[in-house]
């Protein structure tokens, strides 16, 4: 199981470290190893959320995510995206941007830092919308009931997530940004991207469920998320795939920028973050195949609270530097706490099914299935 799931990651690690050794010697090898660990620590919550969505995708779209998606994540976001940002900022073509990265790493780093407020605003608002949509929705299982219950209650106000996210963006733009106009535009684009991709996913998933009910009556009545038929159709699977890619991009912004604190060499950064991205993909598959999210029901909650923490860190970092150890430590700490809480809950349930809420007085009733992408 481990070899089958992580085999490609082990292979890419060996190849990447070998290339790093030939390219940069022992120091290059060490930098790539450190960057890989940085990426894994910053993106562990990404794997948990990815697994939740991937579990609803058809086998075909799962394979697409784990093949084409890996290429986009490793080469697109970790190598091409920084070059694209620098090219746009400095008005350079891709070749000139790549030449600048190799021969004038200090200026390349400076241009990336100049573009960071816009990058952080886009990624931070996308992740903020994802977090708010999760905590403002009523759920059968509650990890932090004293906090999640009142949030779900006020979440009944329509479009509250947009109101809170938009207000946060306006406050951050006014308080922390040198150019509030650019930050506002980037943040609004992040919100629009989330609403569009999430809405299209709901639209086509809902259409698939309607077809499923027409053919099989109550076949999908007891399911959570998109129905099997909806997952098998190309449109629903495509938008779930698109959602995961945008989500991965939002997570990768922090790692790409943070990597410059360790190395300014684009090849070293791409190798290190690429290896880390492979492990996140493998970990996603492992969580799906083991059914971990069904057994440890609070992991999803911990991952979303970690996403909320990351979104806040990204917005704060527009005006003030936030150390990577804080970002990674918050995410890892929340997920570990959620895992421990899940273990304690399962022991309390005793012989009950791992995914069922505890019985007895005060047990919460299952909710109607939701098709929202989260």
C-alpha positions as CSV (number, residue, x, y, z in Angstrom):
1,X,0.0,0.0,0.0
2,X,2.7,2.5,1.0
3,X,4.9,1.6,-2.0
4,X,2.0,1.7,-4.4
5,X,0.8,5.1,-3.1
6,X,4.2,6.8,-2.5
7,X,6.2,5.0,-5.2
8,X,6.2,7.9,-7.6
9,X,7.1,10.3,-4.8
10,X,10.1,8.2,-3.8
11,X,11.2,8.1,-7.4
12,X,10.8,11.8,-7.9
13,X,12.7,12.4,-4.7
14,X,15.6,10.3,-5.7
15,X,15.7,11.9,-9.2
16,X,15.3,15.5,-7.8
17,X,18.0,15.1,-5.2
18,X,20.4,13.6,-7.8
19,X,19.8,16.5,-10.1
20,X,20.3,18.9,-7.2
21,X,23.6,17.2,-6.3
22,X,24.9,17.6,-9.9
23,X,23.5,21.1,-10.3
24,X,24.5,22.7,-7.0
25,X,26.7,20.2,-5.2
26,X,26.1,19.2,-1.5
27,X,24.7,22.7,-0.7
28,X,22.2,22.4,-3.5
29,X,21.2,19.0,-2.3
30,X,20.7,20.3,1.3
31,X,18.6,23.3,0.0
32,X,16.4,21.1,-2.1
33,X,15.8,18.8,0.9
34,X,14.9,21.7,3.2
35,X,12.5,23.2,0.6
36,X,10.8,19.8,0.2
37,X,10.2,19.6,3.9
38,X,9.0,23.3,3.9
39,X,6.4,22.5,1.2
40,X,5.1,19.5,2.9
41,X,4.7,21.3,6.2
42,X,2.9,24.3,4.6
43,X,0.6,22.2,2.5
44,X,-0.4,19.3,4.7
45,X,-3.9,20.8,5.2
46,X,-4.1,21.1,1.4
47,X,-3.8,17.3,1.2
48,X,-6.7,16.8,3.6
49,X,-9.0,19.2,1.7
50,X,-7.9,17.7,-1.6
51,X,-8.8,14.2,-0.3
52,X,-12.3,15.3,0.6
53,X,-12.9,16.5,-2.9
54,X,-11.0,13.7,-4.6
55,X,-13.2,11.2,-2.8
56,X,-16.2,12.5,-4.8
57,X,-14.5,12.4,-8.2
58,X,-14.8,9.5,-10.7
59,X,-11.8,7.2,-11.2
60,X,-11.1,8.9,-14.5
61,X,-10.9,12.4,-13.0
62,X,-8.9,11.1,-10.1
63,X,-6.3,9.9,-12.6
64,X,-6.4,13.2,-14.4
65,X,-5.7,15.0,-11.1
66,X,-2.9,12.7,-10.2
67,X,-1.2,12.9,-13.6
68,X,-1.9,16.2,-15.4
69,X,-2.6,17.8,-12.1
70,X,0.8,16.9,-10.8
71,X,2.5,18.4,-13.9
72,X,0.5,21.6,-13.4
73,X,1.4,21.7,-9.7
74,X,5.1,20.9,-10.0
75,X,6.1,22.7,-13.2
76,X,3.3,25.2,-13.6
77,X,3.0,26.6,-10.1
78,X,6.5,26.0,-8.8
79,X,8.5,27.0,-11.9
80,X,6.4,28.7,-14.6
81,X,4.2,30.8,-12.3
82,X,7.1,32.7,-10.5
83,X,8.6,33.5,-14.0
84,X,5.2,34.6,-15.2
85,X,4.7,37.0,-12.3
86,X,8.2,38.4,-12.7
87,X,7.7,38.8,-16.4
88,X,4.4,40.7,-16.0
89,X,5.8,42.9,-13.2
90,X,9.0,43.8,-15.1
91,X,7.4,43.7,-18.6
92,X,9.7,40.9,-19.7
93,X,9.1,38.0,-22.0
94,X,9.4,34.4,-20.5
95,X,13.0,33.9,-21.8
96,X,14.1,37.2,-20.3
97,X,12.4,36.4,-17.0
98,X,14.2,33.0,-16.9
99,X,17.5,34.6,-17.8
100,X,17.0,37.2,-15.0
101,X,16.2,34.4,-12.5
102,X,19.4,32.6,-13.4
103,X,21.8,35.5,-13.7
104,X,20.4,38.2,-11.4
105,X,18.6,36.3,-8.6
106,X,18.6,39.4,-6.3
107,X,16.5,41.5,-8.7
108,X,14.4,38.4,-9.5
109,X,13.7,38.0,-5.7
110,X,13.0,41.8,-5.4
111,X,10.4,41.7,-8.3
112,X,8.7,38.7,-6.7
113,X,8.5,40.5,-3.4
114,X,7.0,43.6,-5.2
115,X,4.3,41.3,-6.6
116,X,3.6,39.5,-3.4
117,X,0.8,41.8,-2.1
118,X,-1.3,41.0,-5.2
119,X,-0.5,37.3,-5.0
120,X,-1.3,37.2,-1.3
121,X,-4.6,39.1,-1.8
122,X,-5.8,36.7,-4.5
123,X,-4.8,33.5,-2.7
124,X,-5.8,34.8,0.8
125,X,-9.3,35.7,-0.4
126,X,-9.8,32.4,-2.2
127,X,-8.8,30.5,0.9
128,X,-10.8,32.8,3.1
129,X,-14.0,32.2,1.1
130,X,-13.4,28.4,1.3
131,X,-13.0,28.6,5.1
132,X,-16.0,30.9,5.7
133,X,-18.3,28.7,3.5
134,X,-17.3,25.7,5.7
135,X,-17.8,27.3,9.1
136,X,-21.0,29.1,8.2
137,X,-22.7,25.9,7.2
138,X,-24.6,23.7,9.6
139,X,-23.0,20.2,10.1
140,X,-23.8,17.0,11.9
141,X,-20.4,16.7,13.5
142,X,-18.8,19.6,15.3
143,X,-15.2,19.7,16.4
144,X,-15.5,22.9,18.3
145,X,-19.2,23.1,19.1
146,X,-18.8,26.2,21.4
147,X,-17.5,28.1,18.3
148,X,-18.9,26.2,15.3
149,X,-22.5,26.2,16.5
150,X,-22.9,30.0,16.7
151,X,-21.0,30.5,13.5
152,X,-23.4,28.1,11.7
153,X,-26.3,29.9,13.3
154,X,-25.2,33.4,12.0
155,X,-24.2,31.7,8.7
156,X,-27.9,31.4,7.8
157,X,-27.7,35.0,6.7
158,X,-27.4,34.8,3.0
159,X,-24.0,35.7,1.5
160,X,-22.4,36.3,4.9
161,X,-19.2,34.8,3.7
162,X,-18.9,37.4,0.9
163,X,-19.7,40.2,3.4
164,X,-17.0,39.1,5.9
165,X,-14.4,38.3,3.2
166,X,-15.1,41.6,1.4
167,X,-14.9,43.6,4.6
168,X,-11.6,41.9,5.6
169,X,-10.2,42.7,2.1
170,X,-11.2,46.4,2.4
171,X,-9.7,46.7,5.9
172,X,-6.4,45.0,4.9
173,X,-6.1,47.1,1.7
174,X,-6.6,50.3,3.6
175,X,-4.4,49.4,6.5
176,X,-1.4,47.5,5.1
177,X,-1.0,48.0,1.4
178,X,1.1,50.6,-0.4
179,X,-1.1,50.3,-3.4
180,X,-4.6,49.5,-2.1
181,X,-6.1,49.5,-5.6
182,X,-4.0,46.6,-6.8
183,X,-4.6,44.6,-3.7
184,X,-8.4,45.2,-3.9
185,X,-8.5,44.1,-7.5
186,X,-6.5,41.0,-6.8
187,X,-8.5,40.1,-3.8
188,X,-11.8,40.6,-5.6
189,X,-10.5,38.3,-8.4
190,X,-9.8,35.7,-5.8
191,X,-13.3,35.9,-4.4
192,X,-14.8,35.8,-7.9
193,X,-12.7,32.8,-8.9
194,X,-13.9,30.9,-5.8
195,X,-17.6,31.8,-6.3
196,X,-17.4,30.9,-10.0
197,X,-15.7,27.6,-9.7
198,X,-17.7,26.6,-6.7
199,X,-20.9,27.6,-8.4
200,X,-20.2,25.8,-11.6
201,X,-19.4,22.7,-9.5
202,X,-22.7,22.9,-7.7
203,X,-24.5,23.5,-11.0
204,X,-23.2,20.4,-12.8
205,X,-23.3,18.2,-9.7
206,X,-26.9,19.2,-9.1
207,X,-27.8,18.4,-12.7
208,X,-26.2,15.0,-12.3
209,X,-28.2,14.3,-9.1
210,X,-31.4,15.3,-10.9
211,X,-30.6,12.8,-13.7
212,X,-29.8,10.1,-11.1
213,X,-33.1,10.6,-9.3
214,X,-34.9,10.4,-12.6
215,X,-33.3,7.1,-13.4
216,X,-33.2,5.5,-9.9
217,X,-35.8,7.3,-7.8
218,X,-34.3,7.7,-4.4
219,X,-30.9,6.4,-5.4
220,X,-29.0,9.4,-4.3
221,X,-31.1,10.4,-1.3
222,X,-28.7,9.2,1.3
223,X,-25.5,10.4,-0.2
224,X,-23.3,13.3,0.8
225,X,-21.9,15.4,-2.0
226,X,-22.3,14.9,-5.7
227,X,-23.9,11.6,-6.8
228,X,-22.0,8.8,-8.6
229,X,-23.6,9.7,-11.9
230,X,-22.7,13.4,-11.4
231,X,-19.1,12.4,-10.7
232,X,-19.0,10.2,-13.8
233,X,-20.1,13.1,-16.1
234,X,-17.3,15.1,-17.7
235,X,-18.6,18.6,-16.7
236,X,-18.9,17.9,-13.0
237,X,-15.5,16.1,-12.9
238,X,-13.9,18.9,-14.9
239,X,-15.0,21.6,-12.5
240,X,-14.0,19.6,-9.5
241,X,-10.6,19.2,-11.1
242,X,-10.4,22.9,-11.9
243,X,-11.4,23.7,-8.3
244,X,-8.6,21.5,-7.0
245,X,-6.0,23.2,-9.2
246,X,-7.0,26.7,-8.1
247,X,-7.0,25.5,-4.5
248,X,-3.5,24.1,-5.0
249,X,-2.4,27.3,-6.6
250,X,-3.7,29.3,-3.6
251,X,-1.8,27.1,-1.2
252,X,1.4,27.2,-3.3
253,X,1.7,31.0,-3.3
254,X,2.9,31.0,0.3
255,X,5.4,28.2,-0.3
256,X,6.8,29.8,-3.5
257,X,7.4,33.2,-1.8
258,X,8.6,31.6,1.4
259,X,11.2,29.6,-0.5
260,X,13.1,32.7,-1.4
261,X,14.1,33.0,2.3
262,X,16.0,29.7,1.7
263,X,17.2,30.1,-1.9
264,X,16.8,32.5,-4.8
265,X,17.8,29.9,-7.5
266,X,14.7,29.1,-9.5
267,X,16.0,25.6,-10.3
268,X,16.6,24.7,-6.7
269,X,13.2,26.1,-5.7
270,X,11.4,24.2,-8.4
271,X,13.2,20.9,-7.4
272,X,12.5,21.3,-3.7
273,X,8.9,22.5,-4.0
274,X,8.2,19.9,-6.7
275,X,9.3,17.1,-4.5
276,X,7.1,18.4,-1.7
277,X,4.1,18.7,-4.1
278,X,4.5,15.1,-5.1
279,X,4.3,14.0,-1.5
280,X,1.2,16.1,-1.0
281,X,-0.4,14.4,-4.0
282,X,0.5,10.9,-2.7
283,X,-0.7,11.8,0.8
284,X,-4.0,12.9,-0.8
285,X,-4.4,9.4,-2.5
286,X,-3.4,7.7,0.8
287,X,-6.2,9.5,2.7
288,X,-8.7,8.6,0.1
289,X,-7.8,4.9,-0.2
290,X,-7.6,4.4,3.6
291,X,-10.9,6.2,4.2
292,X,-9.1,8.3,6.8
293,X,-11.5,11.2,6.6
294,X,-14.4,8.9,7.2
295,X,-12.8,7.4,10.2
296,X,-11.3,10.5,11.7
297,X,-14.2,12.9,11.2
298,X,-12.6,16.0,12.7
299,X,-9.7,16.0,10.3
300,X,-11.7,17.9,7.8
301,X,-12.6,20.5,10.4
302,X,-9.0,20.9,11.4
303,X,-7.9,21.3,7.8
304,X,-10.4,24.1,7.2
305,X,-9.5,25.9,10.4
306,X,-5.8,25.6,9.2
307,X,-7.0,27.1,5.9
308,X,-8.6,30.0,7.7
309,X,-5.3,30.5,9.7
310,X,-3.3,30.5,6.4
311,X,-5.7,32.9,4.8
312,X,-5.3,35.3,7.7
313,X,-1.5,34.9,7.6
314,X,-1.5,35.7,3.9
315,X,-3.6,38.8,4.3
316,X,-1.5,40.0,7.3
317,X,1.7,39.4,5.3
318,X,0.6,42.0,2.8
319,X,1.8,44.6,5.2
320,X,3.9,42.6,7.7
321,X,6.2,39.6,7.2
322,X,4.9,36.4,8.8
323,X,7.6,33.8,9.4
324,X,7.0,30.5,7.6
325,X,7.3,28.6,10.8
326,X,4.2,30.3,12.1
327,X,2.2,29.5,9.0
328,X,3.3,25.9,8.9
329,X,3.1,25.5,12.7
330,X,-0.5,26.7,12.9
331,X,-1.6,24.4,10.1
332,X,0.2,21.3,11.5
333,X,-0.9,22.1,15.0
334,X,-4.6,22.4,14.1
335,X,-4.6,19.2,12.1
336,X,-2.8,17.3,14.9
337,X,-5.3,18.6,17.4
338,X,-8.2,17.5,15.1
339,X,-6.7,14.1,14.7
340,X,-6.3,13.6,18.5
341,X,-9.9,14.8,19.0
342,X,-11.1,12.3,16.4
343,X,-9.3,9.4,18.2
344,X,-10.8,10.4,21.5
345,X,-14.2,10.7,19.9
346,X,-13.9,7.2,18.3
347,X,-13.0,5.7,21.6
348,X,-16.0,7.4,23.2
349,X,-18.3,6.0,20.6
350,X,-17.0,2.5,21.3
351,X,-18.5,0.0,18.9
352,X,-20.3,2.6,16.8
353,X,-19.3,3.0,13.1
354,X,-16.3,5.3,12.7
355,X,-18.1,7.8,10.6
356,X,-21.3,8.0,12.8
357,X,-21.8,10.7,15.4
358,X,-22.0,9.5,19.0
359,X,-25.3,8.2,20.2
360,X,-27.2,9.0,23.3
361,X,-28.5,12.3,24.6
362,X,-27.4,15.4,22.7
363,X,-26.5,13.4,19.5
364,X,-26.8,15.5,16.4
365,X,-28.9,14.3,13.6
366,X,-27.5,13.8,10.1
367,X,-28.1,16.7,7.7
368,X,-29.4,16.7,4.3
369,X,-26.7,15.9,1.7
370,X,-25.0,19.0,0.3
371,X,-23.4,19.4,-3.1
372,X,-21.2,22.3,-2.2
373,X,-17.6,21.9,-3.2
374,X,-15.4,22.1,0.0
